[in-house]
Amino acid sequence: MDRSVHHDLSAAAHATRVCTRCVMDTSAPDIRFDDFGVCNYCTEYLVVRDRFLEADLVARQARLETLLGKVREAGKGKAYDCIIGVSGGVDSSWVLALAVDNGLRPLAVHMDNGWNSELAQNNIANLVRGLGVDLHTHVIDWPEYRGLMEAFFASDVVDVELLYDNAMLAVNFQAAARHGVKHILGGTNVATEGMRIPPSWNWMKYDKRNIKGISKRFGGPRLKTFPAIGTLDFTRYHLSGIRWTSFLDQFDYRKRDALQSLQGRFGYKPYPFKHYESVFTRFYQGFILAAKFGIDKRRVHLSTLIVNGEMSRDEALAALEGIAYESEKLLTTDIAFFLKKMGWSREKLDSYIARPAIAHDAYPTEKPLWDRAIDVYRRLLRRQAGLPVT
């Protein structure tokens, strides 16, 4: 590894204490430990898991059948009855397979921001061909996306992937509206990603104003081919009847079992870590987050699997001993690829890594509007259910 890759690539070096049940540590600023050394993150996750994942498999099957009935009914007379965003990762791929296995007629939607790995493209192609479903790919103009990335790097905010996540959400909702589909089935799930991300590790994903504000502040482009979604957009889609459902929560989802099935049925090729189907996501999570922000997101992902019984704590600790890359050779290759694709020098990358972080809300944001909207919506749900509104 060359001289500049000797940045601290593991947030573990900054840790002073690790949870005794999972592997969350004091790199999460708001972490707390009980008298047994168990952290609030995995304790909170257990509450969320019990609330959203029906323990009674008969009841869970009944809930699934109810959802499937609603999707089929709403899709009558239409080309598709649901929208499924696919990235090439295990979660979204398994959603698509489960939807077809359960008799649904999905439109697969993919967002191409110029950073797809060849492996992800092959996984998507094999999956779509094997299942016989249609695929719509929204391609963002590369100079536009690169300009937005430049602005985000110049802003020094932590969540550069807000660009990808926001665009992917927008593509799903826009496809649903265009085809008159009321159901978006997502790969988001409690079983493998139900543990909350520390608040300083990412940002609210519907913040279109933040994207526009940062781009304007640092000379980035106007949004043309970039599909963006904000609070008012989401509200409009919701009022039109479009609903996002975490489809995997309707099943007894086990990631290892899903991976084995995908490999056997579609020749699926796995990634070493979660969300590494994108070259930039791999570089961002495996290098930038650790080197610039002291964050190792593997801790959240691995901790969720530990508490959900899919991995032992010792296995997770062993996985965390190395860098968040398949190999140092791949990291060196990705650095070179990033520099070439972005047109950066190594000195520019080192300068970016060395600068301090700036909070997202130092720039224009609609997070207060989003928080108010969510609060109003929850109050309405409680009132409709006859529960006290606090």
C-alpha positions as CSV (number, residue, x, y, z in Angstrom):
1,M,0.0,0.0,0.0
2,D,1.4,3.4,-0.9
3,R,2.3,6.1,1.7
4,S,-1.0,7.9,1.7
5,V,-3.1,4.8,2.3
6,H,-1.7,4.5,5.7
7,H,-4.5,6.7,7.0
8,D,-6.3,5.1,9.9
9,L,-8.7,2.9,8.0
10,S,-10.4,1.5,11.0
11,A,-12.6,3.4,13.4
12,A,-11.7,0.7,15.9
13,A,-8.5,2.6,16.6
14,H,-10.5,5.4,18.0
15,A,-12.6,3.2,20.2
16,T,-12.3,3.1,24.0
17,R,-15.1,0.6,24.7
18,V,-17.0,-2.1,22.7
19,C,-20.4,-3.5,23.5
20,T,-20.3,-6.9,25.2
21,R,-23.2,-8.2,23.1
22,C,-22.6,-6.6,19.7
23,V,-19.6,-4.8,18.2
24,M,-20.9,-1.2,18.4
25,D,-18.3,1.0,20.1
26,T,-17.6,4.6,21.2
27,S,-17.1,5.8,17.7
28,A,-20.9,6.2,17.9
29,P,-21.1,9.5,19.8
30,D,-24.4,8.8,21.5
31,I,-23.6,5.2,22.6
32,R,-24.5,4.2,26.2
33,F,-23.7,1.1,28.1
34,D,-25.7,-0.6,30.9
35,D,-24.2,-2.3,34.0
36,F,-23.4,-5.4,31.9
37,G,-21.6,-3.5,29.2
38,V,-24.5,-3.9,26.7
39,C,-25.1,-0.8,24.5
40,N,-28.3,1.1,23.7
41,Y,-28.0,0.3,20.0
42,C,-28.5,-3.4,20.2
43,T,-31.0,-3.0,23.0
44,E,-33.1,-0.6,20.9
45,Y,-32.8,-2.9,17.9
46,L,-34.4,-5.8,19.9
47,V,-37.4,-3.6,20.5
48,V,-37.6,-2.7,16.8
49,R,-37.2,-6.3,15.8
50,D,-40.0,-7.5,18.1
51,R,-42.3,-4.7,16.9
52,F,-41.9,-5.2,13.2
53,L,-41.0,-8.9,12.8
54,E,-43.9,-11.1,13.7
55,A,-42.6,-14.0,15.8
56,D,-45.6,-16.2,15.0
57,L,-44.9,-17.5,11.5
58,V,-48.5,-18.3,10.9
59,A,-49.5,-14.7,11.6
60,R,-46.6,-13.5,9.5
61,Q,-47.8,-15.6,6.6
62,A,-51.3,-14.2,7.0
63,R,-49.9,-10.7,6.9
64,L,-48.0,-11.5,3.7
65,E,-51.1,-12.9,2.0
66,T,-53.0,-9.7,2.9
67,L,-50.2,-7.6,1.3
68,L,-50.0,-9.8,-1.8
69,G,-53.8,-9.5,-2.2
70,K,-53.6,-5.7,-2.0
71,V,-50.8,-5.5,-4.5
72,R,-52.5,-7.8,-7.0
73,E,-55.8,-6.0,-6.6
74,A,-54.3,-2.6,-7.1
75,G,-52.4,-3.8,-10.2
76,K,-55.3,-5.3,-12.1
77,G,-55.4,-4.1,-15.7
78,K,-51.9,-2.6,-15.5
79,A,-48.7,-3.8,-17.0
80,Y,-47.1,-4.1,-13.5
81,D,-48.5,-4.4,-10.0
82,C,-45.3,-3.3,-8.1
83,I,-42.0,-1.5,-8.5
84,I,-38.8,-3.0,-7.1
85,G,-35.6,-1.0,-7.1
86,V,-32.6,-3.3,-7.8
87,S,-28.9,-2.4,-7.1
88,G,-27.4,-5.8,-7.6
89,G,-27.1,-6.4,-3.8
90,V,-28.5,-9.4,-2.0
91,D,-31.5,-7.6,-0.4
92,S,-33.0,-6.0,-3.5
93,S,-32.2,-9.1,-5.6
94,W,-34.0,-11.3,-3.1
95,V,-37.0,-9.0,-3.1
96,L,-37.3,-9.3,-6.8
97,A,-37.1,-13.1,-6.7
98,L,-39.6,-13.4,-3.8
99,A,-42.0,-11.1,-5.6
100,V,-42.0,-13.3,-8.8
101,D,-42.1,-16.5,-6.7
102,N,-45.3,-15.2,-5.0
103,G,-47.0,-14.4,-8.3
104,L,-46.5,-10.7,-8.5
105,R,-45.7,-8.8,-11.7
106,P,-42.9,-6.3,-10.8
107,L,-41.1,-3.7,-12.9
108,A,-37.4,-3.8,-11.9
109,V,-36.0,-0.3,-11.6
110,H,-32.3,0.5,-11.6
111,M,-30.5,3.9,-11.2
112,D,-27.2,4.2,-13.0
113,N,-25.0,7.0,-11.6
114,G,-21.8,5.9,-13.4
115,W,-20.3,3.9,-10.6
116,N,-21.8,0.4,-11.1
117,S,-19.4,-2.5,-10.6
118,E,-19.2,-5.0,-13.4
119,L,-20.3,-7.6,-10.9
120,A,-23.4,-5.7,-10.0
121,Q,-24.3,-5.3,-13.7
122,N,-23.9,-9.0,-14.3
123,N,-26.0,-9.9,-11.2
124,I,-28.8,-7.6,-12.3
125,A,-28.7,-9.0,-15.9
126,N,-28.7,-12.6,-14.8
127,L,-31.5,-12.0,-12.3
128,V,-33.8,-10.1,-14.7
129,R,-33.2,-12.7,-17.4
130,G,-33.8,-15.6,-15.1
131,L,-37.0,-14.2,-13.7
132,G,-38.3,-12.9,-17.0
133,V,-39.1,-9.4,-15.7
134,D,-38.8,-6.0,-17.4
135,L,-36.0,-3.7,-16.3
136,H,-36.1,0.1,-16.5
137,T,-32.7,1.8,-16.0
138,H,-32.5,5.5,-15.3
139,V,-29.1,6.9,-16.4
140,I,-27.9,10.1,-14.8
141,D,-25.7,12.2,-17.1
142,W,-22.1,11.6,-15.8
143,P,-20.9,15.2,-16.0
144,E,-23.9,16.3,-13.9
145,Y,-23.4,13.6,-11.3
146,R,-19.7,14.2,-11.2
147,G,-20.4,17.9,-10.6
148,L,-22.8,17.1,-7.7
149,M,-20.1,14.9,-6.2
150,E,-17.5,17.6,-6.5
151,A,-19.8,20.0,-4.6
152,F,-20.4,17.4,-1.9
153,F,-16.7,16.8,-1.5
154,A,-16.1,20.5,-1.3
155,S,-18.8,20.8,1.4
156,D,-17.1,18.2,3.6
157,V,-20.4,16.7,4.7
158,V,-20.4,13.1,5.8
159,D,-23.1,11.7,3.6
160,V,-21.8,11.9,0.1
161,E,-24.0,8.9,-0.7
162,L,-27.1,11.1,0.0
163,L,-26.8,11.7,-3.8
164,Y,-27.2,8.0,-4.7
165,D,-29.8,7.2,-2.1
166,N,-32.0,10.2,-2.9
167,A,-31.9,9.5,-6.6
168,M,-32.7,5.8,-6.1
169,L,-35.7,6.7,-4.0
170,A,-36.9,9.3,-6.6
171,V,-36.5,6.8,-9.5
172,N,-38.7,4.3,-7.6
173,F,-41.5,6.8,-6.8
174,Q,-41.4,8.3,-10.3
175,A,-41.7,4.9,-11.9
176,A,-44.6,4.1,-9.7
177,A,-46.4,7.3,-10.6
178,R,-45.6,6.9,-14.3
179,H,-47.1,3.4,-14.5
180,G,-50.0,4.0,-12.1
181,V,-48.5,1.5,-9.6
182,K,-49.4,1.9,-5.9
183,H,-46.8,-0.4,-4.3
184,I,-43.0,-0.1,-4.1
185,L,-41.5,-3.2,-2.5
186,G,-38.1,-2.3,-1.0
187,G,-35.1,-4.3,0.2
188,T,-35.0,-2.3,3.4
189,N,-35.4,-4.7,6.3
190,V,-35.2,-5.0,10.0
191,A,-33.4,-8.4,9.9
192,T,-30.1,-7.2,8.4
193,E,-30.3,-3.4,8.7
194,G,-32.8,-2.6,11.5
195,M,-30.2,-1.2,13.9
196,R,-30.2,2.6,13.6
197,I,-27.3,4.4,12.1
198,P,-25.7,6.9,14.6
199,P,-27.1,10.3,13.7
200,S,-23.7,11.8,12.8
201,W,-22.9,9.0,10.4
202,N,-25.4,9.9,7.7
203,W,-28.2,12.3,6.7
204,M,-31.9,12.4,6.0
205,K,-32.4,10.8,2.6
206,Y,-35.3,12.9,1.4
207,D,-33.3,16.2,1.7
208,K,-33.6,17.5,-1.9
209,R,-33.0,21.1,-0.6
210,N,-29.6,20.0,0.9
211,I,-28.5,18.6,-2.4
212,K,-29.5,21.7,-4.3
213,G,-28.1,24.0,-1.7
214,I,-24.7,22.3,-1.6
215,S,-24.5,22.2,-5.4
216,K,-25.3,25.9,-5.6
217,R,-22.9,26.9,-2.8
218,F,-20.0,25.1,-4.5
219,G,-20.7,25.8,-8.1
220,G,-22.3,22.5,-9.0
221,P,-24.8,21.9,-11.7
222,R,-28.6,22.4,-11.7
223,L,-30.5,19.2,-11.5
224,K,-31.5,18.0,-15.0
225,T,-31.1,14.2,-15.3
226,F,-30.7,13.8,-11.6
227,P,-34.1,12.6,-10.2
228,A,-34.5,14.2,-6.8
229,I,-37.2,13.7,-4.1
230,G,-38.0,16.0,-1.1
231,T,-40.5,16.2,1.6
232,L,-43.2,17.8,-0.5
233,D,-42.6,15.3,-3.3
234,F,-42.9,12.4,-0.9
235,T,-46.1,13.8,0.6
236,R,-47.6,14.2,-2.9
237,Y,-46.8,10.6,-3.8
238,H,-48.2,9.4,-0.4
239,L,-51.4,11.3,-0.9
240,S,-51.8,9.7,-4.4
241,G,-51.8,6.3,-2.7
242,I,-48.2,5.1,-3.4
243,R,-46.8,3.1,-0.6
244,W,-43.3,1.9,0.2
245,T,-43.2,-1.5,1.9
246,S,-40.2,-3.2,3.4
247,F,-41.0,-6.5,1.6
248,L,-38.4,-8.7,3.3
249,D,-40.0,-8.0,6.7
250,Q,-42.9,-10.1,5.6
251,F,-40.7,-13.2,5.5
252,D,-38.4,-15.0,7.9
253,Y,-35.5,-13.4,6.1
254,R,-32.1,-15.0,6.5
255,K,-29.4,-13.4,4.4
256,R,-27.2,-16.4,4.1
257,D,-30.1,-18.6,2.9
258,A,-31.1,-15.9,0.4
259,L,-27.5,-15.7,-0.9
260,Q,-27.3,-19.4,-1.4
261,S,-30.6,-19.5,-3.3
262,L,-29.6,-16.6,-5.5
263,Q,-26.3,-18.3,-6.3
264,G,-27.9,-21.6,-7.2
265,R,-30.7,-20.1,-9.2
266,F,-29.1,-17.2,-11.0
267,G,-25.3,-17.6,-10.7
268,Y,-25.3,-14.6,-8.3
269,K,-21.9,-13.4,-7.2
270,P,-21.6,-12.0,-3.7
271,Y,-19.7,-9.0,-2.4
272,P,-17.4,-9.0,0.6
273,F,-19.4,-6.4,2.5
274,K,-22.8,-4.9,2.5
275,H,-23.6,-2.3,-0.3
276,Y,-20.4,-3.0,-2.2
277,E,-22.2,-3.4,-5.5
278,S,-21.1,0.2,-6.4
279,V,-17.5,1.0,-6.8
280,F,-17.9,4.4,-5.2
281,T,-20.0,3.0,-2.3
282,R,-17.2,0.5,-1.7
283,F,-14.6,3.3,-1.8
284,Y,-16.7,5.6,0.3
285,Q,-17.6,3.1,3.1
286,G,-14.3,1.3,3.0
287,F,-11.9,4.3,2.8
288,I,-13.4,7.8,3.0
289,L,-15.7,7.2,6.0
290,A,-12.9,5.7,8.0
291,A,-10.0,8.0,6.9
292,K,-11.9,11.3,7.0
293,F,-14.7,10.8,9.5
294,G,-13.5,7.9,11.8
295,I,-16.6,5.8,10.9
296,D,-16.7,2.1,10.3
297,K,-20.3,1.3,9.1
298,R,-19.5,-2.4,9.2
299,R,-20.1,-2.2,13.0
300,V,-23.8,-1.4,12.5
301,H,-24.2,-4.1,9.8
302,L,-22.4,-6.8,11.7
303,S,-24.0,-5.9,15.0
304,T,-27.4,-6.4,13.5
305,L,-26.5,-9.8,12.2
306,I,-25.1,-10.7,15.7
307,V,-28.2,-9.8,17.6
308,N,-30.4,-11.5,14.9
309,G,-28.5,-14.7,15.4
310,E,-26.9,-14.9,11.9
311,M,-23.3,-14.3,13.1
312,S,-21.4,-14.8,16.3
313,R,-19.7,-11.9,18.0
314,D,-16.3,-13.5,17.6
315,E,-16.9,-13.8,13.9
316,A,-17.7,-10.1,13.7
317,L,-14.7,-9.1,15.7
318,A,-12.5,-11.2,13.5
319,A,-14.0,-9.5,10.4
320,L,-13.3,-6.1,11.9
321,E,-9.6,-6.8,12.3
322,G,-8.7,-6.0,8.8
323,I,-9.6,-3.0,6.6
324,A,-13.1,-2.7,5.1
325,Y,-11.9,-4.0,1.8
326,E,-11.5,-7.4,0.2
327,S,-7.8,-6.7,0.0
328,E,-5.3,-3.9,0.1
329,K,-4.6,-4.5,-3.5
330,L,-8.3,-3.8,-4.4
331,L,-8.1,-0.6,-2.3
332,T,-5.1,0.6,-4.2
333,T,-6.9,-0.2,-7.4
334,D,-10.0,1.7,-6.3
335,I,-8.0,4.7,-5.3
336,A,-6.5,4.8,-8.8
337,F,-9.9,4.3,-10.4
338,F,-11.5,7.1,-8.3
339,L,-8.7,9.6,-9.1
340,K,-9.0,8.9,-12.8
341,K,-12.8,8.9,-13.0
342,M,-13.0,12.2,-10.9
343,G,-10.0,13.8,-12.5
344,W,-8.3,14.3,-9.2
345,S,-4.7,14.3,-8.2
346,R,-3.5,12.3,-5.2
347,E,-2.8,15.5,-3.4
348,K,-6.4,16.7,-3.9
349,L,-7.6,13.5,-2.3
350,D,-5.2,13.8,0.6
351,S,-6.3,17.4,1.1
352,Y,-10.0,16.4,1.2
353,I,-9.3,13.6,3.7
354,A,-7.4,16.0,6.0
355,R,-10.1,18.7,6.2
356,P,-12.5,18.7,9.1
357,A,-16.1,17.6,8.6
358,I,-18.9,20.1,8.2
359,A,-22.5,19.3,9.3
360,H,-25.2,18.9,6.7
361,D,-27.4,21.5,8.4
362,A,-24.6,24.1,7.9
363,Y,-26.1,24.3,4.4
364,P,-29.8,24.7,3.3
365,T,-31.9,21.7,4.5
366,E,-35.5,20.6,4.7
367,K,-34.9,18.3,7.6
368,P,-37.0,20.4,10.0
369,L,-39.9,20.3,7.5
370,W,-39.5,16.5,7.2
371,D,-39.4,16.0,10.9
372,R,-42.6,18.1,11.3
373,A,-44.3,16.2,8.5
374,I,-43.5,12.9,10.1
375,D,-44.7,14.1,13.5
376,V,-48.0,15.2,12.0
377,Y,-48.4,11.9,10.2
378,R,-47.7,9.8,13.3
379,R,-50.2,11.9,15.3
380,L,-52.8,11.3,12.6
381,L,-52.2,7.5,12.7
382,R,-52.5,7.5,16.5
383,R,-55.7,9.5,16.3
384,Q,-57.2,7.1,13.7
385,A,-56.2,4.1,15.9
386,G,-58.0,5.7,18.9
387,L,-54.7,6.1,20.7
388,P,-53.7,9.1,22.8
389,V,-51.8,11.8,20.9
390,T,-48.9,13.1,22.9
